Amino acid sequence: MNPATALATVLVDELVRCGLTDVVISPGSRSAPLALAVHAESRVRMHVRIDERSASYLALGLAKRSERPVALICSSGTATANFHPAVVEASESGVPLLVLTADRPPELRGTGANQTIDQMAIYGSAARWFAEVGVPEDRPGQVAYWRSLACRAYQRAAGPDGPGPVHLNLAFREPLIPDGDTSWCESLDGDANGPWVRTRVAPPPIALHIPPTRRGVLVVGDGASNVRRYIAAAGMAGWPVLSEPNGGGRYGDHAISTYHYLLGTPEFADAYRPDVVVTLGRPGLSRPLLSWLRRAEEHIVVSTDLARWPDPTRSATQVAQAVEIPVASGDDSWLHAWRQADQAARAALDAVLDASGTSEPRLARDLVDALPNGALLFCGSSMPIRDLDQAMRSRRGIRLLANRGASGIDGLVSTAMGAALAHNGPSYALLGDLSFLHDQNGLILGPREPRPDLCLVVVNNDGGGIFSLLPQAGLRDPFERVFGTPHGVDLGYAAAATGTPYTLVEDLGDLPKAMRGEGPRVVEVRTDREANVAVHARLRDAAQTAIRASVAEA
């Protein structure tokens, strides 16, 4: 057996023994040993994408939803560079990826040889761990090295303290395909009972105990873990819960769905300063919330990884791997005031949305309301996730994901595809037109590829709608070309290029019917950027008026 085939066969086998179930491959010559080893491995599900960027985000979506490592394979050269954005997102959002890049052997590097670039630690600090595997050789001891390396890579990607991407660079000499010879200088077999190296998870950390208080608040941001346990504890303590949609905590009687407007109203934010705030994950959607956190007297950040705790406001006073929120005695006036203001704001917001016709915030609200229990919703990182944050009601029964690690708009179609493939149930996505166009290649599926049940709802305002809500909108002369970036693309034709079913919705009442179907499909909703600005202004004014009245009444 040639060394390239031996290494690839052993590596894939050991990763499967560790628990690997999905592998994403982009075609290439130098990566042939790995691709053929995966193709021959019946215990994994193989996905092939012709575009490395789409492939990497597909793997990201699979790993994000399944919460287990997914392997990603490409050839040498610029193929490896196309993985970089997804590796950055995986690093920032704590998603376990196993990046396996094929490479030329050392004697070809620095010579101008075809498809040879410097791939050593190409992802820099975005990779949790990097290893140059070395050119495989037919000599004793290689199998133990390869198998132990695979176990280490899998466990480093999985965490458990801080999951993220791991990069193995594999240099192969020719021949790159099996030569018919199965002999090797030692047994290629692994341990009959499982992985070569067995790791044990450490016992749970000792929790930080907080003094009992009714005047506490639980904030849930992106990437939060153990959410249900903390939601239950906050409920027993009488704390309101302020959860971003992708935090997974916007449900139940204590969820405050209008916190963006409550904390943006000075009369409320000043009157309801808590004794303590406990934050799970990384909040980053609401500027009023971030400003409010900066003024917190006691702000406890919960993070399993004490080397990478999230604190974008630099307001953390304590960081702990776990926190114990005790039951507090006393009246419930604190929670009652939050809920009363939340109900007033919600009624005002819904009245504006119901009268707004087809608007982006109303689409976000109505889409979530229309989803069946057990559904997955993947949301775009720019305006769609903010519309959800500001307009979505509290509800149970859905899983909501977003790429909010680095918050880029690239690769979102592919990430949604990957998440849908890992989800056991119907899947949906809410994306902007620029995000959709940025990853049109994500719609390209070969005839033998697994096809997800995914409805992509695309908000088309012919450009970058979020900039119309930012100070750049005041620069009237350069704004439209530099920030608005109208494209004039007919999304129906873009979908038709890949044979993806397409529906245009002109009345949001028709949205539930338009979303029905099977497999990948696109639903377009057209909006106007200037009208969207006006709707957001009316929402803010109506909510603040209602909140001030609630505060005065209290």
C-alpha positions as CSV (number, residue, x, y, z in Angstrom):
1,M,0.0,0.0,0.0
2,N,1.4,3.4,-0.9
3,P,1.9,5.8,2.1
4,A,-0.7,8.4,1.0
5,T,-3.4,5.7,0.9
6,A,-2.3,4.3,4.2
7,L,-2.4,7.6,6.1
8,A,-5.7,8.6,4.7
9,T,-7.3,5.2,5.4
10,V,-6.1,5.1,9.0
11,L,-6.9,8.8,9.7
12,V,-10.5,8.5,8.5
13,D,-11.0,5.3,10.4
14,E,-9.8,6.7,13.6
15,L,-11.9,9.9,13.3
16,V,-14.9,7.7,12.8
17,R,-14.0,5.7,15.9
18,C,-13.9,9.0,17.8
19,G,-17.5,9.8,16.7
20,L,-17.2,11.5,13.3
21,T,-20.4,11.2,11.2
22,D,-20.2,13.9,8.5
23,V,-17.5,14.9,6.1
24,V,-17.6,17.7,3.5
25,I,-15.3,17.5,0.5
26,S,-14.3,19.8,-2.3
27,P,-12.8,18.1,-5.4
28,G,-9.0,18.2,-6.0
29,S,-6.1,16.0,-7.0
30,R,-3.7,16.3,-4.0
31,S,-6.6,15.5,-1.6
32,A,-7.5,12.3,-3.5
33,P,-6.3,9.9,-0.8
34,L,-8.6,11.5,1.8
35,A,-11.5,11.8,-0.6
36,L,-11.2,8.1,-1.6
37,A,-10.9,7.0,2.0
38,V,-14.1,8.9,2.9
39,H,-15.9,7.5,-0.1
40,A,-15.0,4.0,0.9
41,E,-16.1,4.6,4.6
42,S,-19.8,3.5,5.0
43,R,-20.0,4.9,8.5
44,V,-20.0,8.5,7.5
45,R,-22.2,10.7,5.5
46,M,-20.3,12.4,2.7
47,H,-21.2,15.8,1.2
48,V,-19.4,17.2,-1.9
49,R,-19.4,20.9,-2.9
50,I,-17.5,22.3,-5.9
51,D,-16.8,25.6,-4.2
52,E,-14.6,25.5,-1.1
53,R,-16.2,28.5,0.6
54,S,-19.6,27.0,0.3
55,A,-18.2,23.6,1.4
56,S,-16.7,25.2,4.5
57,Y,-19.9,26.9,5.5
58,L,-21.9,23.8,4.9
59,A,-19.6,22.0,7.4
60,L,-20.0,24.9,9.8
61,G,-23.8,24.6,9.6
62,L,-23.6,20.8,10.1
63,A,-21.4,21.2,13.2
64,K,-23.3,24.1,14.6
65,R,-26.6,22.2,14.6
66,S,-25.3,18.8,15.6
67,E,-22.8,20.2,18.2
68,R,-20.2,17.7,17.2
69,P,-17.1,17.9,15.0
70,V,-17.5,17.8,11.2
71,A,-14.5,17.1,8.9
72,L,-13.7,19.4,6.0
73,I,-11.4,18.4,3.2
74,C,-9.8,20.3,0.3
75,S,-6.8,20.2,-2.0
76,S,-3.7,22.3,-1.8
77,G,-3.2,26.0,-2.8
78,T,-5.9,28.7,-2.7
79,A,-8.5,26.0,-1.9
80,T,-7.2,26.2,1.7
81,A,-7.6,30.0,1.7
82,N,-11.2,29.8,0.8
83,F,-11.9,27.9,4.0
84,H,-10.6,30.8,6.1
85,P,-13.8,32.9,6.6
86,A,-15.7,29.8,7.9
87,V,-12.8,28.9,10.1
88,V,-12.9,32.4,11.6
89,E,-16.6,32.1,12.2
90,A,-16.2,28.7,13.8
91,S,-13.5,30.1,16.1
92,E,-15.5,33.1,17.2
93,S,-18.7,31.1,17.8
94,G,-17.2,28.0,19.2
95,V,-18.1,25.5,16.5
96,P,-16.1,22.2,16.2
97,L,-14.5,21.8,12.8
98,L,-11.8,19.4,11.7
99,V,-10.1,21.1,8.8
100,L,-8.0,18.6,6.7
101,T,-6.0,20.4,4.0
102,A,-3.9,18.4,1.5
103,D,-0.5,19.8,0.7
104,R,2.5,19.3,-1.5
105,P,5.5,17.6,0.1
106,P,8.4,19.8,1.5
107,E,10.6,19.3,-1.6
108,L,8.0,21.1,-3.8
109,R,7.5,24.1,-1.5
110,G,9.0,27.4,-2.3
111,T,9.9,26.2,-5.9
112,G,7.0,27.6,-7.8
113,A,5.4,24.2,-8.1
114,N,1.8,24.2,-9.2
115,Q,-0.9,24.8,-6.5
116,T,1.8,25.2,-3.8
117,I,1.5,27.9,-1.3
118,D,2.5,28.3,2.4
119,Q,-0.2,26.4,4.3
120,M,1.6,26.3,7.6
121,A,-0.8,27.6,10.3
122,I,-2.6,29.4,7.5
123,Y,-5.6,30.1,9.7
124,G,-3.4,31.7,12.4
125,S,-5.1,32.1,15.8
126,A,-8.5,31.2,14.4
127,A,-7.5,27.5,14.8
128,R,-7.6,26.1,18.3
129,W,-4.7,23.8,17.3
130,F,-2.6,23.2,14.3
131,A,-0.4,20.2,13.3
132,E,1.8,19.6,10.3
133,V,1.2,15.9,10.0
134,G,4.4,15.2,7.9
135,V,4.8,13.1,4.8
136,P,3.7,9.5,5.5
137,E,6.4,6.8,5.3
138,D,6.3,3.0,5.2
139,R,8.0,2.3,8.6
140,P,6.9,1.0,12.0
141,G,5.3,3.5,14.4
142,Q,3.4,5.5,11.9
143,V,0.0,4.0,12.7
144,A,0.3,4.8,16.4
145,Y,1.3,8.4,15.5
146,W,-1.6,8.8,13.0
147,R,-4.3,7.4,15.3
148,S,-3.2,9.2,18.4
149,L,-3.0,12.4,16.3
150,A,-6.6,11.9,15.0
151,C,-7.8,11.4,18.6
152,R,-6.1,14.5,19.8
153,A,-7.5,16.6,16.9
154,Y,-11.0,15.3,17.4
155,Q,-11.0,16.1,21.1
156,R,-9.4,19.5,20.7
157,A,-12.2,20.4,18.2
158,A,-14.9,19.0,20.4
159,G,-13.7,20.9,23.5
160,P,-15.4,20.3,25.9
161,D,-14.2,23.5,27.6
162,G,-14.0,25.5,24.3
163,P,-14.9,23.8,21.0
164,G,-13.6,25.3,17.8
165,P,-11.7,24.6,14.6
166,V,-8.6,22.3,14.4
167,H,-6.3,22.3,11.4
168,L,-4.3,19.3,10.2
169,N,-2.1,19.9,7.1
170,L,-1.4,16.7,5.3
171,A,1.5,16.5,2.8
172,F,1.1,13.7,0.2
173,R,3.7,12.4,-2.3
174,E,2.5,10.6,-5.4
175,P,1.0,8.1,-6.0
176,L,-2.2,9.5,-4.7
177,I,-4.6,6.7,-5.5
178,P,-4.6,3.1,-4.3
179,D,-2.2,0.9,-6.2
180,G,-3.8,-2.5,-5.5
181,D,-1.2,-3.5,-2.9
182,T,-2.6,-3.9,0.6
183,S,0.7,-4.8,2.4
184,W,2.2,-2.5,5.1
185,C,5.1,-2.9,7.5
186,E,2.7,-3.1,10.5
187,S,-1.0,-3.6,11.1
188,L,-3.2,-0.7,10.1
189,D,-6.0,-1.8,12.3
190,G,-7.2,0.3,15.2
191,D,-8.4,-0.7,18.7
192,A,-11.3,-3.1,18.5
193,N,-13.1,-1.4,21.4
194,G,-13.0,2.2,20.2
195,P,-10.7,5.1,19.8
196,W,-6.9,4.7,20.1
197,V,-6.9,7.3,22.9
198,R,-9.9,7.6,25.3
199,T,-10.5,10.9,26.9
200,R,-12.4,11.5,30.1
201,V,-14.5,14.6,30.7
202,A,-13.7,16.5,33.9
203,P,-16.4,16.7,36.6
204,P,-18.6,19.8,36.5
205,P,-17.0,23.0,38.0
206,I,-18.0,24.3,41.4
207,A,-20.6,26.9,40.8
208,L,-20.3,30.5,42.0
209,H,-23.1,31.2,44.5
210,I,-24.9,34.5,44.2
211,P,-26.5,36.1,47.3
212,P,-30.3,35.8,47.0
213,T,-32.0,38.8,45.4
214,R,-35.2,39.4,43.5
215,R,-33.6,42.3,41.7
216,G,-31.6,40.2,39.2
217,V,-31.6,39.9,35.5
218,L,-30.5,37.0,33.2
219,V,-29.2,38.0,29.8
220,V,-28.8,35.3,27.1
221,G,-26.7,35.9,24.0
222,D,-25.3,34.0,21.1
223,G,-23.6,30.7,21.9
224,A,-25.0,30.3,25.4
225,S,-24.9,26.8,27.0
226,N,-27.0,25.1,29.6
227,V,-29.7,27.7,28.8
228,R,-32.7,25.7,30.1
229,R,-31.1,25.1,33.5
230,Y,-30.5,28.9,34.0
231,I,-33.9,29.8,32.7
232,A,-35.5,27.5,35.3
233,A,-33.3,29.0,38.0
234,A,-34.1,32.6,37.0
235,G,-37.8,31.6,37.1
236,M,-37.5,30.4,40.7
237,A,-35.6,33.5,41.6
238,G,-38.2,35.9,40.1
239,W,-35.8,37.3,37.5
240,P,-36.7,38.6,34.1
241,V,-34.9,36.9,31.1
242,L,-33.6,39.1,28.3
243,S,-32.7,36.6,25.5
244,E,-31.5,37.3,22.0
245,P,-33.5,35.1,19.5
246,N,-30.4,32.9,18.8
247,G,-29.7,32.7,22.6
248,G,-32.4,30.1,22.9
249,G,-34.0,31.6,26.0
250,R,-37.0,33.6,24.6
251,Y,-39.7,31.5,26.0
252,G,-41.8,31.2,29.2
253,D,-43.4,33.7,31.6
254,H,-40.2,35.4,32.5
255,A,-39.0,36.2,28.9
256,I,-39.0,39.9,28.1
257,S,-39.3,40.1,24.3
258,T,-39.2,43.9,24.1
259,Y,-36.1,44.5,26.1
260,H,-34.5,46.4,23.2
261,Y,-37.2,49.1,23.6
262,L,-37.4,48.9,27.4
263,L,-33.7,49.6,27.8
264,G,-33.8,52.2,25.1
265,T,-36.3,54.2,27.2
266,P,-34.3,56.2,29.8
267,E,-37.2,56.4,32.2
268,F,-37.4,52.6,32.4
269,A,-33.6,51.8,32.2
270,D,-32.8,54.2,35.0
271,A,-35.7,53.1,37.2
272,Y,-34.9,49.4,36.9
273,R,-31.2,49.0,37.6
274,P,-30.6,45.4,39.0
275,D,-28.5,44.3,41.9
276,V,-26.8,41.7,39.6
277,V,-26.8,40.7,35.9
278,V,-25.8,37.2,34.9
279,T,-24.9,36.8,31.2
280,L,-24.8,33.6,29.2
281,G,-23.1,33.6,25.8
282,R,-22.2,36.8,24.0
283,P,-24.9,39.5,23.6
284,G,-24.4,41.9,20.7
285,L,-27.6,42.7,18.9
286,S,-29.1,45.6,20.9
287,R,-27.2,48.8,21.5
288,P,-29.5,49.7,24.4
289,L,-28.8,46.4,26.1
290,L,-25.0,46.9,25.7
291,S,-25.2,50.4,27.1
292,W,-27.2,49.2,30.0
293,L,-24.7,46.4,30.8
294,R,-21.9,49.0,31.0
295,R,-23.7,50.6,34.0
296,A,-24.3,47.3,35.8
297,E,-22.9,47.3,39.3
298,E,-22.4,43.5,39.4
299,H,-22.1,41.7,36.1
300,I,-21.3,38.0,36.2
301,V,-20.3,36.4,32.9
302,V,-20.8,32.6,32.7
303,S,-18.2,30.9,30.3
304,T,-17.1,27.3,30.2
305,D,-13.8,28.5,28.6
306,L,-12.0,30.8,31.1
307,A,-9.5,31.7,28.4
308,R,-12.0,33.2,26.0
309,W,-14.9,34.7,28.0
310,P,-17.2,37.1,26.2
311,D,-17.3,40.6,27.6
312,P,-17.8,43.1,24.7
313,T,-18.7,45.9,27.0
314,R,-15.8,45.4,29.4
315,S,-18.3,45.5,32.2
316,A,-17.8,42.0,33.8
317,T,-17.0,42.1,37.5
318,Q,-16.8,38.3,37.8
319,V,-16.3,35.4,35.4
320,A,-17.3,31.8,36.3
321,Q,-17.7,28.5,34.6
322,A,-21.0,28.0,36.4
323,V,-23.3,30.1,38.6
324,E,-25.9,29.1,41.2
325,I,-28.9,31.4,41.2
326,P,-30.7,30.9,44.5
327,V,-34.4,31.1,45.1
328,A,-35.1,34.6,46.7
329,S,-38.0,35.3,49.1
330,G,-40.0,38.5,49.0
331,D,-42.5,40.2,46.7
332,D,-42.6,39.9,43.0
333,S,-42.9,43.7,42.2
334,W,-39.6,43.7,40.4
335,L,-40.7,41.0,37.9
336,H,-44.2,42.4,37.7
337,A,-42.9,45.8,36.6
338,W,-40.8,44.3,33.9
339,R,-43.6,42.2,32.6
340,Q,-46.2,45.0,32.7
341,A,-43.8,47.3,30.7
342,D,-43.1,44.4,28.3
343,Q,-46.8,43.8,27.7
344,A,-47.4,47.5,27.0
345,A,-44.6,47.7,24.6
346,R,-45.6,44.5,22.9
347,A,-49.2,45.7,22.3
348,A,-47.8,49.0,20.8
349,L,-45.4,47.2,18.6
350,D,-47.9,44.8,17.3
351,A,-50.4,47.6,16.5
352,V,-47.7,49.3,14.4
353,L,-46.7,46.1,12.6
354,D,-50.3,45.1,11.9
355,A,-50.8,48.4,10.2
356,S,-47.5,48.5,8.3
357,G,-48.4,46.2,5.4
358,T,-45.4,44.2,4.1
359,S,-42.5,45.3,6.2
360,E,-39.3,43.6,7.3
361,P,-40.0,43.6,11.1
362,R,-43.5,42.3,10.4
363,L,-42.1,39.5,8.2
364,A,-39.7,38.5,11.0
365,R,-42.5,38.4,13.6
366,D,-45.0,36.6,11.3
367,L,-42.4,34.1,10.1
368,V,-41.6,32.9,13.6
369,D,-45.3,32.7,14.5
370,A,-45.9,30.6,11.4
371,L,-43.2,28.0,12.1
372,P,-44.3,24.6,13.3
373,N,-43.1,23.1,16.5
374,G,-39.8,21.3,16.0
375,A,-38.7,23.7,13.3
376,L,-35.2,25.2,12.8
377,L,-34.8,28.8,11.8
378,F,-31.4,30.0,10.6
379,C,-31.2,33.8,10.4
380,G,-29.0,36.2,8.5
381,S,-26.3,38.0,10.6
382,S,-27.2,41.6,9.6
383,M,-30.7,43.1,9.6
384,P,-32.8,39.9,9.7
385,I,-31.5,38.8,13.2
386,R,-32.0,42.4,14.5
387,D,-35.6,42.4,13.1
388,L,-36.2,39.2,14.9
389,D,-34.7,40.6,18.1
390,Q,-37.0,43.6,18.0
391,A,-40.2,42.1,16.7
392,M,-40.2,38.4,17.6
393,R,-42.7,37.3,20.3
394,S,-41.7,34.8,23.0
395,R,-42.4,31.2,22.0
396,R,-41.4,27.6,22.5
397,G,-40.8,24.8,20.1
398,I,-38.3,26.2,17.7
399,R,-34.5,26.2,17.4
400,L,-32.9,29.4,16.1
401,L,-29.3,29.7,14.9
402,A,-27.2,32.5,13.3
403,N,-23.6,33.1,12.4
404,R,-22.9,35.7,15.0
405,G,-19.4,34.8,15.9
406,A,-17.8,37.2,13.3
407,S,-21.3,38.3,12.1
408,G,-20.4,38.2,8.4
409,I,-22.9,37.8,5.6
410,D,-20.8,35.3,3.7
411,G,-21.7,31.6,3.4
412,L,-25.2,31.9,4.9
413,V,-27.0,29.8,2.3
414,S,-24.5,27.0,2.8
415,T,-24.6,27.3,6.6
416,A,-28.4,27.1,6.5
417,M,-28.1,24.0,4.2
418,G,-25.7,22.3,6.6
419,A,-27.8,23.1,9.7
420,A,-30.9,21.8,7.9
421,L,-29.1,18.5,7.0
422,A,-28.3,18.0,10.7
423,H,-31.7,19.0,12.0
424,N,-34.5,16.4,12.5
425,G,-37.4,18.4,11.3
426,P,-38.4,21.2,8.9
427,S,-35.9,24.0,8.4
428,Y,-36.2,27.6,7.4
429,A,-33.9,30.5,6.9
430,L,-34.4,34.3,6.9
431,L,-31.8,36.1,4.8
432,G,-31.2,39.4,3.2
433,D,-30.8,39.8,-0.6
434,L,-27.1,40.6,-0.4
435,S,-26.4,37.6,1.9
436,F,-28.3,35.4,-0.6
437,L,-26.4,36.7,-3.6
438,H,-23.1,36.4,-1.7
439,D,-23.6,32.7,-1.5
440,Q,-25.6,31.7,-4.5
441,N,-23.3,28.7,-4.9
442,G,-24.8,27.3,-1.8
443,L,-27.8,26.3,-4.0
444,I,-25.6,24.0,-6.2
445,L,-26.3,20.4,-5.2
446,G,-25.1,17.4,-7.2
447,P,-27.6,14.8,-8.1
448,R,-26.3,12.3,-5.4
449,E,-26.0,14.8,-2.6
450,P,-28.2,14.7,0.5
451,R,-30.9,17.3,0.1
452,P,-32.2,19.2,3.1
453,D,-35.8,20.2,3.8
454,L,-35.0,24.0,3.8
455,C,-37.1,27.0,2.9
456,L,-35.0,30.1,2.3
457,V,-37.1,33.3,2.9
458,V,-35.2,36.2,1.3
459,V,-35.9,39.8,2.1
460,N,-35.1,41.8,-1.1
461,N,-34.8,45.5,-0.6
462,D,-32.3,45.8,-3.5
463,G,-29.3,46.5,-1.4
464,G,-27.8,46.8,2.1
465,G,-30.8,47.7,4.2
466,I,-29.0,48.0,7.5
467,F,-27.0,51.0,6.3
468,S,-30.2,53.0,5.9
469,L,-30.6,52.8,9.7
470,L,-27.0,54.0,10.4
471,P,-25.4,57.4,10.3
472,Q,-24.1,56.7,6.8
473,A,-27.6,57.3,5.5
474,G,-27.0,61.0,6.1
475,L,-24.3,61.1,3.4
476,R,-26.8,61.6,0.6
477,D,-24.4,61.9,-2.3
478,P,-22.2,58.8,-1.9
479,F,-24.7,56.7,0.1
480,E,-26.6,54.8,-2.5
481,R,-23.6,53.7,-4.5
482,V,-21.2,53.0,-1.6
483,F,-23.5,51.7,1.1
484,G,-27.0,51.1,-0.4
485,T,-25.3,49.0,-3.2
486,P,-28.4,48.3,-5.4
487,H,-27.9,45.2,-7.5
488,G,-31.1,44.9,-9.6
489,V,-30.9,41.1,-9.7
490,D,-34.0,39.1,-10.3
491,L,-33.8,36.5,-7.6
492,G,-36.2,34.2,-9.4
493,Y,-33.7,33.8,-12.2
494,A,-30.9,33.2,-9.7
495,A,-33.0,30.4,-8.2
496,A,-33.9,29.0,-11.6
497,A,-30.2,28.7,-12.5
498,T,-30.0,25.8,-10.1
499,G,-33.5,24.5,-10.6
500,T,-34.5,25.6,-7.1
501,P,-38.3,26.2,-6.7
502,Y,-39.1,29.9,-6.2
503,T,-42.2,31.8,-5.0
504,L,-42.7,35.6,-4.8
505,V,-44.9,36.7,-1.8
506,E,-46.6,40.1,-2.3
507,D,-48.9,39.8,0.7
508,L,-47.6,38.5,4.0
509,G,-50.9,36.7,4.6
510,D,-49.8,34.3,1.8
511,L,-46.4,33.5,3.6
512,P,-47.4,30.3,5.3
513,K,-48.7,28.8,2.1
514,A,-45.7,29.9,0.1
515,M,-43.3,28.2,2.6
516,R,-44.9,24.8,2.1
517,G,-43.0,22.2,0.2
518,E,-40.1,19.8,0.4
519,G,-36.4,20.1,-0.3
520,P,-34.5,23.4,-0.9
521,R,-36.8,26.2,-2.1
522,V,-36.7,30.0,-2.2
523,V,-39.5,32.5,-1.1
524,E,-38.8,36.1,-1.9
525,V,-40.5,39.1,-0.1
526,R,-39.8,42.5,-1.6
527,T,-39.5,45.6,0.6
528,D,-38.5,49.2,0.3
529,R,-35.5,50.5,2.3
530,E,-36.8,54.0,3.0
531,A,-40.2,52.6,4.0
532,N,-38.3,50.3,6.3
533,V,-36.6,53.2,8.1
534,A,-40.0,54.8,8.7
535,V,-41.5,51.6,10.1
536,H,-38.6,51.3,12.6
537,A,-39.0,54.9,13.7
538,R,-42.8,54.3,14.3
539,L,-42.0,51.2,16.3
540,R,-39.5,53.0,18.5
541,D,-41.9,55.9,19.1
542,A,-44.9,53.8,19.8
543,A,-43.0,51.5,22.2
544,Q,-41.4,54.3,24.1
545,T,-44.7,56.1,24.6
546,A,-46.3,52.9,25.9
547,I,-43.3,52.2,28.2
548,R,-43.3,55.7,29.7
549,A,-47.0,55.3,30.5
550,S,-46.3,52.0,32.1
551,V,-43.5,53.4,34.3
552,A,-45.7,56.4,35.3
553,E,-48.5,54.1,36.3
554,A,-46.2,51.9,38.3
